[in-house]
Amino acid sequence: MEYRDELVHGLVYNGAASVIAVSGREAVEQMRRIHDCSPTVTAALGRLMMGAMVCASEIKNEKGDVSLIFNGGGPAGRAIAVAAPDGSMRATVVDPQADAPIRPDHKLNVAGVLGREGMLTVVRDEGRGEPYVGQVALQSGEVAEDLAYYFATSEQRPCVVFLGVIVDREAEILGAGALAVFLLPNCPEEVIVDIEHRIGLFAEYTHILAEGQTIDDVLAILFQDANLEITARQPIAYRCNCSRERMERALTTIGREELLKLLEEDGQAELNCEFCRAKQLFTGEDLARLADLAGAVKRADIELTEQEDA
Ligand SMILES: [Zn+2]
């Protein structure tokens, strides 16, 4: 069977706990190529993106999405991953080339590039206007523990979370994935004990994926004798939703004066999408038109305010 990135929802222990599993090697590889990431940043940003996909997969409204904003004070700077319930995801980081010395256990030093002093912010947009914003202090800077802490404290959902990206010496990605197990309300004590016994095995999730197993095979191994029932599955991919129209709107918000200054000083403007690096050139003519538009928006604002005052 040909490999494809995918996400699976399931129930275990006859519905006493739920599972979300992600296999996202191609998406992380695309992210690495777009941003030309160091191996350590590939692992760090890849984990954050897999985590965002787990969160987004629970949103019902297709217009919604989830952003994970990781501010740890490390050399890579602020990292952001966004995922949507349609299975699309994207990510960006201030310095993709940042690196940190390998850990004593020979693992990539994710906390070394992201930092461990700061906050994880989760912006969950359910697609109905005001997004829900949750924020927690970082626990380890290794991402999975930080996200589990967010679920437990901000959403009162006890869980275990494993996020992994396996990169070889040639910087090739062998496997990338996420496994989250949530205890549902009234989860029996014996189920909690059984899950605790399996934690060492759960930690191998991405390693087993990297051996070429399918997501179903890995889950069958991890949840042997735990009544695993797959309830939903969907393909996932790295995909940006930027467009020239979106960038025009962003450019208009800087205001008429700033646009005219840009026109006078540079004669044009080139905008880069921070998630896919797509470039859009706005000529002098474009800038003049947007300045007119920004002026019109402002005039409309003033007229509206005056009417309200009257
Ligand atoms: Zn883009």
Boltz pocket constraint, residues with backbone or C-beta under 6 A from the ligand:
constraints:
  - pocket:
      binder: B
      contacts: [[A, 240], [A, 241], [A, 242], [A, 243], [A, 273], [A, 274], [A, 275], [A, 276], [A, 277], [A, 278]]
      max_distance: 6.0
